[in-house]
């Protein structure tokens, strides 16, 4: 017989408990009333089902309730779960084993789970309840704050921790002058030390947010109508503020437990044992309302999920899992700054022999600290401004690093990958989101004969959460395949046994003009995929002047493009796009600045000055793109190709034109370089920089192409980059004239285009050519000494590219067929295949207001699925690349490339996730 489970609370952890029970087949089947399992009733305080509070700030940039909702379509009905929204529990009677809800319903239970979460702490100061004072915890808070902020100019956040800085970002998004007040001496005192906080503060203040540390809130001043006008600080200072957001920590919601006599901790939280069981054996508690067996209350979602798994295991009858504490490592982006901490990074220098290795770059806002024990074991670390090494470092906490600590914090000079994941023991956790160990990944690779990351995701769920562990997973997979003597497939994918360089050479020498032609002559069958199609599109784009095939969206080329190249804009996490026009060399007129501002104002867009000396417009809907391009084009702008595997920008200092130290006109050269190489499709993006003297203000040696002026001409550096493995560029040639410089850069780029592999930056390419020394010697031999006899050919090919250049935005605006893609199709017509391009999807509006993604393959078969990506909540599936996997028609989400079967809607990377199939006759 089924037993009754009552869950109080339907937040992220409460819902994860329901999913964990379903995964263990522990829920009663509503189709078999007499069967076993748990029959579940959930009492929820909010009027909404569980949603993603971790990404609550996305609601300020347009994400809807549906986007953030965690409940998959049909999940509750399929498992017979009775979710009662807006009807919270008000009384627990442990003796009778009943719960009474606000509506007066009395529910008997065989087991009860408290998942009531926490509430925001509001300091007991004068005026804290005034109009204009808010907390930041729920979607209701977001809606109220957004509405009020429309008539506000300035705001202050009380609290400089994780949620406080997120709230500050929200106020900036709403257009308010923003302040942050933190009573501790530094920001994020629980996650970073003084050095990390200083780097974080500098980054945040550079964005116009005023930071006040070491002071607290003393009171809220109001006007005659009781509306907030200022915040008084304990220092006596007053901050003008129409809005005050309290984000000074949270407290466990344990009131129900206290009232019914359950044991609670001295500082709050329902006391639980290692199985998350309270002092009453029939009652459990999970998440932020619980004080775990180690005496702590955890305010992060990952420990809450582990507690939910523990309770699900107990209710399913196994009881093998325990929860006695959690890893509180954190990696996130706050106000544009990467911040990560792991292990115990706060031990004082010298205590018990602890030593720290620190790298700090105040110019870039980068701070990295690793704390090592006396035996060299990694105790913990802090990363601010550049957290790319987090995935390699975190699994080694408590263990010896597989290489010198300096390799993980210093900018790389050799372009080599970080050491790490392949040296981990099997019990090391490589995916924190789903608690997957290296051993589990290795076992799955062996048992299922896996050879790619997609298979690892499907079998273990590793990498399907935040995605921060993908580099670590790839290293584990590569090491396991090598140890088993399995040769890693050298081709691009299942459709081509050729590498990217071989595909380029094939297209160039055979004059191949389309993907279909290449697939038929050199492919292994199928429809292509999200790997090979963009590569072939990139190659065709580079060789277009020689092949005579025109614009990258002409004809069948459009079906090959990833969403960024399809819409000539960068896809953002909420399904909107960013528009970044070219500002060659950073030079811009006042009229152009005004035009950008007016476009942003009229379309309600967020604006940001990028690291490449350009201005980005964010939050653009797909259908708005052409109109914005027209307006910017009228002001003299063109596409900045910020979306493509191409030149992003050439950064410059003011050089000899203004600087008293300048030895060369860096502005003019930067503009010349950018206009010469704009639009060139390459294996990966590339960037340039020109400094007017050796003081290097343009940071040219951090670019793929770096130029520095000398007293005798220009020095050319190549192969630099930032990102996961920062690398200084190497000197290729010295004291060049401008003409010599351009010729050498022409050769360098075209040789890179010919021989580079898919998504291979110039730094890794040079390393593959033979390392920093041998690789550079090879380049000098080929590009300067002309050892292969191809220099004239490379230069001529670049000249053809320069002559054939056209602005991609303007080309689309002049092409009615290309413009048609930016709208929404009629579903009836699309379901018949009318207006669909083979291999390309279209979004179509359904009668209920939702959208379908409709696709047509090369044989004319039409498929329709829901357009909403279940992982991000954005309506983007129609923008994904259609192809095949093992003969099955699929589409890859443009967000994170999860692949879905177009016949059934099921996700081939995560079988628990699916898209709804839309009947074509609907």
Number of C-alpha atoms within 10 A of each C-alpha: 11 18 15 19 24 23 28 26 27 28 22 24 26 26 22 22 26 23 21 20 23 19 12 14 14 21 28 24 19 14 10 9 11 11 14 14 20 26 23 24 19 23 26 25 20 18 11 17 22 22 21 18 18 14 11 19 22 18 19 18 16 13 20 15 16 14 21 24 18 20 18 12 13 9 13 15 11 14 22 18 20 14 18 19 17 16 21 21 25 16 18 21 13 18 8 9 15 19 23 18 21 14 11 12 12 14 16 17 22 15 19 26 24 26 29 29 26 19 17 16 14 18 16 11 12 13 17 22 15 19 18 23 23 21 22 24 19 14 21 14 12 21 13 15 23 18 11 16 19 11 11 18 16 22 30 29 32 28 27 27 22 21 22 26 24 22 30 29 22 24 27 20 17 22 16 23 19 26 25 24 28 24 19 17 13 23 29 23 17 12 24 24 18 13 19 27 21 19 23 27 22 17 23 22 13 11 15 12 22 15 19 21 16 13 16 19 25 20 18 25 21 18 11 6 8 13 18 24 22 21 29 19 18 14 11 11 11 17 18 19 26 25 30 28 23 25 28 22 19 16 17 23 21 27 17 17 22 14 12 13 13 18 18 20 16 10 12 19 30 31 27 27 19 17 24 28 24 25 16 14 11 15 23 25 33 33 31 29 28 35 28 30 18 14 17 18 25 22 19 16 17 21 24 28 23 24 30 31 24 25 27 25 21 18 18 18 11 11 13 9 15 18 21 15 17 16 12 17 19 17 21 15 15 19 20 13 19 17 27 25 27 23 22 19 20 17 17 12 12 11 10 10 13 18 19 21 15 18 18 18 11 12 9 12 20 24 24 25 25 26 26 27 20 13 10 17 16 27 24 24 28 29 27 28 22 21 24 22 19 24 21 23 26 28 27 24 19 17 19 18 22 15 12 11 20 14 16 25 23 16 19 20 17 21 25 17 13 16 16 20 26 19 15 21 14 15 12 20 19 31 27 20 21 17 17 18 21 25 17 20 25 19 16 18 22 14 9 11 12 19 18 17 19 19 18 24 20 19 18 21 21 28 24 22 14 14 13 19 21 18 19 22 26 16 18 23 25 18 16 20 20 12 10 9 9 12 11 12 13 11 15 17 19 18 23 20 16 18 20 26 19 16 23 25 15 15 21 19 8 10 15 18 17 18 24 15 12 18 18 11 11 15 19 14 15 18 23 27 23 23 19 26 22 24 27 22 24 29 23 28 21 26 25 19 20 15 16 12 17 19 19 22 24 15 14 17 23 23 25 30 26 25 25 20 23 22 25 26 25 22 25 15 15 21 24 22 24 24 24 27 23 25 24 26 28 19 16 14 11 7 11 17 12 12 19 21 16 15 17 19 12 9 14 13 20 19 19 13 12 10 9 20 18 20 20 20 22 21 23 23 16 18 16 15 19 18 12 19 21 16 15 20 18 12 16 14 22 20 23 27 28 23 24 24 21 22 25 23 30 32 30 30 25 22 25 18 15 11 14 9 12 21 21 24 21 28 25 17 22 25 20 15 22 23 19 18 22 23 25 24 22 28 25 19 21 24 22 29 31 36 33 29 24 13 12 19 17 25 19 29 27 23 28 26 26 30 30 27 26 18 10 12 17 26 21 25 25 26 30 29 27 16 11 16 23 22 24 24 25 23 15 19 16 17 16 17 12 12 8 14 19 18 17 21 20 23 24 23 21 21 18 20 23 20 17 26 23 18 15 16 21 30 28 23 20 26 18 16 17 14 18 20 13 14 17 20 16 17 20 17 13 18 24 16 12 13 13 9 11 14 22 14 12 20 21 15 18 23 15 14 21 17 10 14 17 16 16 19 23 15 17 21 15 11 12 10 14 17 16 13 22 18 13 15 22 15 24 15 12 24 25 17 19 13 16 21 19 19 23 25 28 29 27 25 17 15 9 6 8 12 24 31 29 29 30 24 20 13 8 14 12 20 27 28 27 24 29 23 21 23 17 18 20 21 21 25 30 28 28 30 29 29 29 24 19 10 10 14 22 29 31 26 26 21 20 14 15 21 28 28 22 26 15 17 21 19 21 20 21 20 12 13 15 22 22 16 19 21 11 15 8 9
